[in-house]
Amino acid sequence: MPENLQVHELRGSDVTPWLEALGGLRIRVFRDYPYLYDGTLEYELDYLNVYQQTPDSLLVLVTDEAGNAVGATTCLPLEAEGPEFKGPFQKAGINVADVMYFGESILLPEWRGLGIGKLFFDRRESHARKLGKKLTAFCAVDRPADHPLRPDDYRPLDTFWESRGYVKQPDLQATFIWKETAEEHESPKTLTFWTHPWTP
């Protein structure tokens, strides 16, 4: 990782001063394919509120020399999340108390390909194992290969996730609603979970 970047690990209420920066990063990065998210900071701050209210949450933040946030990743115990996250696991008979949910893993384009994505997984997995979690999980939006807004140079992260030991679980799906950049109104999108089991 470049020496001019700093990595910060923040938990619970310590994330509060950085929530606005995290929300801004989410809006900027998720605006691109495949999420095409047309978000607002007001919504982001409401969505991210759970992280400052959950003592065992984790925010890994990367800042540049000027102190600007250029990348971030989050995780928190699944039991602290809402029913739209917990529901698929409960229906599958998985104890949500055993699961660490991985939220966003976002990085500005100019800092990609430098190993920061691997660091994000390392830090979150370490946090999950310290808390005795038996499963780590995240979800990703489903898009068809022929999606009209898919860039020619788009490279899915499936191979990277698989190299980390994650397996796509077609039976674990959730539906979330957001407005895409080309949409007039919000619409439902399907996301599929990827999981990795851990032995105590």
C-alpha positions as CSV (number, residue, x, y, z in Angstrom):
1,M,0.0,0.0,0.0
2,P,1.3,3.5,-0.8
3,E,3.2,5.1,2.1
4,N,1.3,8.4,1.8
5,L,-1.9,6.7,2.9
6,Q,-3.0,6.2,6.4
7,V,-5.3,3.4,7.7
8,H,-7.6,4.1,10.7
9,E,-9.7,1.5,12.5
10,L,-12.7,3.0,14.3
11,R,-15.4,1.2,16.4
12,G,-18.8,2.2,17.6
13,S,-19.2,5.9,18.4
14,D,-15.7,6.6,17.2
15,V,-17.0,6.5,13.7
16,T,-19.3,9.5,14.2
17,P,-16.9,12.2,13.0
18,W,-16.4,10.3,9.8
19,L,-20.0,9.4,8.8
20,E,-20.4,12.4,6.5
21,A,-17.2,11.5,4.7
22,L,-18.2,7.9,4.5
23,G,-21.6,8.8,3.1
24,G,-20.0,11.0,0.5
25,L,-17.7,8.2,-0.6
26,R,-20.6,5.8,-0.9
27,I,-22.5,8.2,-3.1
28,R,-19.5,8.8,-5.3
29,V,-18.4,5.2,-5.8
30,F,-21.8,3.6,-5.9
31,R,-22.9,6.0,-8.7
32,D,-20.9,3.9,-11.1
33,Y,-21.9,0.5,-12.5
34,P,-23.0,-1.9,-11.2
35,Y,-25.0,0.0,-8.5
36,L,-25.8,3.1,-10.5
37,Y,-26.9,4.6,-7.2
38,D,-28.3,8.1,-7.2
39,G,-28.1,8.8,-3.4
40,T,-28.4,11.7,-1.0
41,L,-26.3,12.5,2.0
42,E,-29.4,12.8,4.1
43,Y,-30.3,9.2,3.3
44,E,-26.7,8.0,3.8
45,L,-26.4,9.5,7.3
46,D,-29.6,7.8,8.3
47,Y,-28.5,4.5,6.8
48,L,-25.1,4.6,8.5
49,N,-26.4,5.6,11.9
50,V,-26.4,2.0,13.0
51,Y,-22.6,1.9,12.9
52,Q,-22.2,4.6,15.5
53,Q,-24.9,2.9,17.7
54,T,-23.3,-0.5,17.6
55,P,-20.2,-0.9,19.9
56,D,-18.9,-3.9,17.9
57,S,-19.1,-2.2,14.5
58,L,-15.9,-1.5,12.6
59,L,-15.0,1.2,10.1
60,V,-11.6,0.9,8.3
61,L,-10.9,4.3,6.8
62,V,-8.1,5.2,4.4
63,T,-7.0,8.8,4.2
64,D,-4.5,10.6,2.0
65,E,-1.8,13.1,3.0
66,A,-4.3,15.9,3.3
67,G,-6.5,13.8,5.6
68,N,-9.2,13.3,3.0
69,A,-11.0,9.9,3.0
70,V,-10.2,8.0,-0.2
71,G,-11.5,4.6,0.8
72,A,-13.5,2.8,3.5
73,T,-15.0,-0.5,4.5
74,T,-17.4,-1.5,7.3
75,C,-18.7,-4.4,9.1
76,L,-21.0,-5.1,12.1
77,P,-22.7,-8.0,13.8
78,L,-25.7,-9.1,11.6
79,E,-28.0,-9.1,14.6
80,A,-27.6,-5.2,14.7
81,E,-28.8,-4.9,11.1
82,G,-32.4,-4.5,9.9
83,P,-34.8,-7.3,8.9
84,E,-34.0,-6.9,5.2
85,F,-30.5,-8.1,6.0
86,K,-31.3,-10.6,8.7
87,G,-34.4,-12.1,7.0
88,P,-32.7,-14.3,4.4
89,F,-30.4,-15.9,7.0
90,Q,-33.3,-16.5,9.5
91,K,-35.3,-18.1,6.7
92,A,-32.3,-20.4,6.0
93,G,-32.0,-21.4,9.6
94,I,-28.8,-19.6,10.2
95,N,-28.2,-18.1,13.6
96,V,-27.7,-14.3,13.0
97,A,-25.7,-14.1,16.2
98,D,-23.0,-16.1,14.5
99,V,-22.7,-13.8,11.5
100,M,-20.6,-10.7,10.8
101,Y,-22.1,-8.6,8.0
102,F,-19.6,-6.9,5.7
103,G,-21.0,-3.6,4.4
104,E,-19.4,-1.5,1.7
105,S,-15.9,-1.8,0.5
106,I,-15.3,1.4,-1.5
107,L,-12.2,3.1,-2.9
108,L,-11.7,6.0,-5.3
109,P,-10.6,4.8,-8.8
110,E,-7.1,6.3,-8.5
111,W,-6.3,4.1,-5.5
112,R,-7.5,0.8,-6.8
113,G,-5.2,-2.1,-7.7
114,L,-2.8,-1.4,-4.8
115,G,-3.8,-4.1,-2.4
116,I,-6.2,-2.0,-0.3
117,G,-9.1,-4.2,-1.1
118,K,-7.2,-7.2,0.4
119,L,-6.4,-5.1,3.5
120,F,-10.1,-4.3,3.8
121,F,-11.0,-8.0,3.9
122,D,-8.1,-8.8,6.3
123,R,-9.2,-6.2,8.8
124,R,-12.9,-7.1,8.7
125,E,-12.2,-10.9,8.9
126,S,-9.8,-10.4,11.9
127,H,-12.5,-8.3,13.6
128,A,-15.1,-11.0,13.0
129,R,-12.9,-13.8,14.3
130,K,-12.0,-11.8,17.5
131,L,-15.7,-11.6,18.2
132,G,-16.1,-15.3,17.7
133,K,-18.3,-15.1,14.6
134,K,-18.7,-18.3,12.6
135,L,-19.7,-16.8,9.3
136,T,-18.8,-13.6,7.4
137,A,-21.1,-12.4,4.7
138,F,-21.7,-9.6,2.2
139,C,-24.2,-9.0,-0.6
140,A,-23.7,-7.7,-4.1
141,V,-26.2,-6.5,-6.7
142,D,-27.3,-8.9,-9.4
143,R,-26.8,-7.5,-13.0
144,P,-27.2,-9.4,-16.3
145,A,-24.0,-9.7,-18.4
146,D,-25.7,-7.7,-21.2
147,H,-26.9,-4.8,-19.0
148,P,-27.0,-1.7,-21.3
149,L,-25.0,0.4,-18.9
150,R,-22.3,-2.1,-18.3
151,P,-18.9,-0.5,-19.3
152,D,-16.8,-2.4,-21.8
153,D,-13.9,-2.5,-19.4
154,Y,-16.0,-3.6,-16.4
155,R,-14.4,-6.5,-14.4
156,P,-16.7,-8.2,-11.8
157,L,-15.1,-8.9,-8.5
158,D,-16.3,-12.5,-8.3
159,T,-12.9,-14.0,-8.9
160,F,-11.3,-11.9,-6.2
161,W,-14.1,-12.8,-3.7
162,E,-13.7,-16.5,-4.6
163,S,-9.9,-16.2,-4.0
164,R,-10.8,-15.0,-0.5
165,G,-12.8,-18.2,0.1
166,Y,-16.3,-16.7,-0.4
167,V,-19.0,-18.6,-2.1
168,K,-22.0,-17.1,-3.8
169,Q,-25.3,-18.3,-2.2
170,P,-28.2,-18.1,-4.7
171,D,-30.6,-19.1,-1.9
172,L,-29.6,-16.1,0.2
173,Q,-31.0,-13.1,-1.5
174,A,-32.4,-9.7,-0.4
175,T,-34.3,-7.0,-2.1
176,F,-33.4,-3.3,-1.6
177,I,-34.9,-0.2,-3.1
178,W,-32.9,2.7,-4.5
179,K,-33.0,5.2,-7.3
180,E,-30.6,4.6,-10.2
181,T,-29.0,7.5,-12.1
182,A,-31.2,6.8,-15.2
183,E,-34.4,6.2,-13.2
184,E,-37.2,8.7,-12.5
185,H,-38.1,6.9,-9.3
186,E,-36.8,4.2,-6.9
187,S,-37.2,0.6,-7.8
188,P,-36.4,-2.8,-6.2
189,K,-33.1,-4.5,-6.9
190,T,-32.0,-8.1,-6.0
191,L,-28.8,-8.6,-4.2
192,T,-27.2,-12.0,-3.5
193,F,-25.1,-12.9,-0.4
194,W,-21.6,-14.4,-0.5
195,T,-20.5,-16.2,2.7
196,H,-17.3,-17.6,4.2
197,P,-17.5,-20.0,7.2
198,W,-14.9,-19.9,10.0
199,T,-14.0,-22.4,12.6
200,P,-13.6,-21.2,16.2
